[in-house]
Amino acid sequence: FGSSWFEISGPVCEPCLRAMASLARSLPRSLALSKTRCFAATTRFADPWFRQYDKATDGFVDSMGFMSRLPLRLESTNVFLYGTVDAEKMWKEFDDEDFVPILVGGKAVVNLWFNNFIDTDCGGEYLETWYNTFVTAKGEPQLELPMESPFSMLIQDPRMLIYLQRVICGDTAGNPGAAMKAICGGRSVFGFPKHPVPASVRYEYAAEGKAMEFDGKHLDNEAVKLRVRLPEADEGALSIPMDVKSGPDVCIGSPRLGGTHKGDNGSHQVRYGQAFKCTQHIKPWDPSTDSIEFGSDGHYALPIKRWGFEPVLKAHTTDMKIAAFKPINWISGSQAEAIVAEHEAKLAKGVKAGAL
């Protein structure tokens, strides 16, 4: 082996340093060893983009005893769909929220993710699909945008928030148990509406890598079946390099109160930020090569069927890198003390605690 085997850097644990020092004494002088981190630490999240997130800021131990570190890192290949739904039909199911949907051409936009996670901090590799819509704060004028082309689905407005609605997760054949870790950790930390029962999921590339097939079955019912020609398989795809870090509260992890009173199967609503880097290949949906079917699964399939989802745009990436940050709902002790002082002042003036 050559000297490139040792091209790693950073803090090192003392047992590894002693072992490497012993190894160095047995090597030719031309193979100089610097102080390095454990070899295993370099085998995951190897892309240089992840170096800014090497140090954990926090961790959460869930009810299964598994620790999800924050920022939560994920690597994946993905297919994304953007489409329209009847905004009134959709939002009457979320009318107790402090948000309203963004309209494009008079309809709400729903974004579906089909995720082939190669590695994550929440159980390693697993498979998943979710969908979300885009909203703004209630009380502001509702954002209404024209539908000028299929690319109008890509909303670019600083007021936009991402509102997660449904998620199902499944194990890969080689990593059983990961989906349950992702479910429990995602619900506990971010309140995600990941149904507590794992799904059976298949994500496979077909047609010599020019197409993707996705099948999701949940609670013995069909959830979703996707067959899509990858945008970059033919000429005409728009390829966009992306390196984005959102504001700290742009992502809404779940419907209000997790939507547990409505069967949404979330946990609790928190706000958080995320960063990601990838190159997305994008093209309009083509009914001659693309198809999507929703089954009878009550959690994932029936809501989006009720809303009348119509696909408009598709995208694919092979190099998605994500970091999800600690929800902003957790505050420091000093911040908490300041708020308690405000509460005490109001109570002293006769304000009832229930009105705070």
N, C-alpha and C positions, 0 to 999 in steps of 0.2 A: 504494500500500500504506500501511497505517496503522502507528502506533507499536507495536501489539501484535506486529508482526513481530520486534521486538527484545526481547521479554520472555523472555530467557534469562539465566542467571546462573551463576557459578562460575569456576574457573580458566580461563585462556586461553593458547593457544600464541602466541608472539610474532609469527609471520608473520600469523596471523589478526588479532591486535590491530592490527598496522600497516595491514592491508587495511581493517579496519573504521574505523580512524581516518581513513584517506584518504576512505572513503565518507562518513563523518560530515561532512567539510569541504564536501561537495557537497550536503548535505541542508539543508532549512530548520532554523532554530534550534529550532523546536518539537519536532523529532525528536531527542531527546537520546539518545546512545548511552552505556551503561555498559560497563565491562570485562566481556566475555562469553566463553563458551567457543565452540569451533567449532560452526557451525550444524549440521553433520552429527551431532554428538554428541547433539543433542536429538531427532533423528528416530527413535531406537531406544529401547526401554524407557522410554517417555515417562510412564508412570503414576507419580505421586508416590511410590508405595510403593517403587519401585526406587531412589529417591534415597539411601537408606541403604546401598546397595550400589554406588554410583558408583565408588568407589575399589577397584581390584583389590588383593587381599592377596597373591596368588600367581598363577603361570601355569605351564602344563605344555606343552612342545613334544613332540608325539608322533612316532612313526616316520615319519609322512607329512610331517613338518615343519610341521604346523598347531599353533597355540597355542590352548589352551583356558584362558580366564581364570577365576580363582576370586575370589569366589563366582561360580559358573556360573549365569547368568540365562537364564530361559526364559519365554516367553509362549505361551499356547495356548487353544484350545477343546478340551473333552474330554468323552467319555462314559466312565463308570465302571460296572462291574458287580461285585457282591458275590455270592458263592455258596458252596455247601458242597461238600466232597469227602470221600472216605473217608480219615480221618487215617492209618490204619495203612498203606494202600496208598501214600499219598503219602510218608510219612516214612521208609518202609523204603528209599527212594531217597536219603535224606539222613541215615541213621542214624549217620554218623560226626561229626555236628555237635555243638557244645556248646549246642544249643538244642532245645526241644521245641515242637510246635505248640500254640497256644491252641485250645481246643475250645468250640464253641457248639452246644448241643443234641447233644453227643457227636460232632460232626463238625468238621473243620478248615475255616477260612474262606480262600477265595482271592479276591483283588481283582484284576480285570483293568482296565487303563487303555488307552483308545483315544485317541491323542494327535494333534491337529492343531496342530503347533508353528508359530506365526506368525513367531516370531523366537527365536533362541537364540545363546549364545556358542560353540556347538559346530557352526557351519556355517550358521546362519540357519534358514530354514523347512525342515521335513521332516515325515514322517509315521512313526508308530511305534505299536506295541502291546507291552505287557508284562503279566506277572502275578507277583504276590507272595503270600505267606501271612504270618501273624502268629504270632510265637513269643515265648517267654520263655526265660531262661537255664536250662540243664539243672542239676539239683541243687536247684532250688527246686520246691515243689509245683506240679504242672502246673495251669495256669489253666483251669478248666472253668466255663463260663457257661451259663445257661439260654437256650433259644430261645423268647422270649416273643412276638416278632413279627418280621416281616422286618427291622425296624430294629435288631434285636439283632446284625445283621451289623456295625454301627458300634461296634466295640470301644473302650471308654473305660477304660483301665487304665494306670497309670503304669509298669507292668512290661513293657508291650507293646513289641516290636521288630518292624521291618518286614524281611522276608527275601525278597529278589528272586530269582526263579527262572528266568525266560525273557524274552527281548526280541528282536523283529525290527524293523528300520528300513527305510524306503523313501524315495526322493526324491519331491518334488513335480515337476510338469511344468516349473515355472518356475525351479527351483533344483537342477539336476543336480550331483551330487557331495557334497551335504550329508550324505546318509545315511552315507557312508563316513567323513566327518569325525566324525560323532556316534558311529559304531561305534568308530573307532580311539581317539578321545579318551575315550569312556566306559569302554572296556576298560582303557585305560592309567591313568587317574586313579582310577576308582572300582571297577575290576574287573568291571564289569557283564557279565552273560551275554548280550551282544548278539552274535548269530551273525555271524561275520566276513563273510559274503556278504549283501549287501543284498537286501531283499525288494521285491516289487512290491505297492504298497499304494494303496488308494483310500479316502478319507474324504470323504463328501459329504452335505450336508443335502438332504433331499427333502420332498415333501408340503408345499410352501410354507413350509419351515423348521420343520416340526413333527415331523420324523423324521430319523434319521441312518442312513446305510448305510456299512458298512466291509467291505472285501474285502482279504485278505492272502494273497499267493501267494509261496512261498519254495522255491528250488531246484526249480522246475517242479512243485511240489506245492501243493495248496490247504492253507492254514494255518488261516484263520478267516474266517467270513462272519457278519456281524452286521446285523440289521435291528431297529431299536428306535424306538418312539414316544417322543419326548422327554417327560420328566416334566411340564414346565411347559406343554406343549401343551394340556393339559386341566386342569380343576379338580382339586384334591385333592393337588397336589404340596407337599411340605415344602421351603421355601426357607431355607437356612442360610448366613448370612454367616460366613466363616471367615478368621481372621488368626492363623496358628499358626507358632511357631518351636519346633522339636524340640530335644531334648538333643543334644549333640555326637556321640553314638554310637548313636542310635536306628535308623539305617538300616544294614542289612547288604547290601553291594553285590553279593554273589555267593555261591554255595555254596563250601564249604571248598575251597581250592586251585583255585578257579574251576570245580570239578567236572570238570576236564579228563580225569580218569581214569574218569569216568562218562558222558561225552558231553554234559555240561551246557553246554559252550562258554563258560564264564566265563573270567576271566583270573586274578584273585586276590581273596581276601576282605579287604575293608577295612570300617571302620565310619566313618560320617560323619553329619552333621546337615543339616537343610534347613529352610527357611522358605517358607511360601506364603500367598497371599491370594486369595480368590475367593468367589463365592456359588454354592453348589451347590443344584440343584433335585433332589429325591429322591422316589422313589415305588417301591412294590413292582413287581417284574417281572410283566408281564402276557402270558401265552402267546397271547392272542388278537391282540396287536399286535406282540409281540416274539419274535425267534427268534435263536438262535446255533447255528452248526454248525462243528465242528472237522474239518479234513481229514486228510491223511496225512503232512504235514510232520513229520519226525522231531524237529526241534528244538522247535517251538512247540506243535504240535497233539497229537502222540501222548502226551506226559506227562499233560496235563490230561484227555485222554480216558481214560487208564488209571485216573485217580483218581476218575472219575465225577462231573465237575462238574455241579452243578445251580444255575442262576441263581435268586437270591432278591430282589435289590434292584438298582435302576438309578439313576444320577445323571448330571447334565449341568451343565457350566459353560461360559460364553462368555468368562470374564475371569480365567483362571488365570494367576497370577504366581508364579514359583518362583525361589528362590536355593538352590543346593546348595553346601555348604561343604567346605573342604579336609578330607580324611580325617584322623582323629586318629592314625592309625598313624605319620605323620611327626612326629618330635619334634625338639626343639632340640639343639644340640651340647652344652649344659650338662646337659640331661636325659640324653643319651646317656653323657656322662662319668660321671655319678652311677651309672648302671646298670652300666657297665663296672667301676667301683670295687667294687660289690657282688659282681659276678662274680669279680673278682680275689681278694676276701676269701674267698669260698667255695672257689676253686681252691687257695688257700694252706692251707686246712683239709683238703684231700684230695678234695674233690668233683670228679668227672670233668666235663669240659666238656659232654659229652653229656647230663648230668643237670641242667644249669643250668635 
